[in-house]
C-alpha cells in the first residue's frame, strides 16, 4: 500500500482583520494566556469559550492573535 498523507488545512492571519501570529508563552489560568507576537510585543490573551471546549492549547503553540485597542 502507498503512504497516504493527511491533509490539514490551516487558517492564516488576515491583515484586513488586524490579525497576527503569536506563540503561547505561559498559561495563566481562567482562560488567560501570555502571548509573544511576531511584532515583538508580549500580550495578555484570552481563549474564547467555543475554542477552549474544542481544542487543547498549551505553551509553545502558535496561535492567531487579534489585538484590542485599549
Secondary structure, DSSP 8 states (H G I E B T S, - for coil): --------------GGGTEEEEEEEEEEETTEEEEEETTS-EEEEE--HHHHHH----TT-EEEEE----
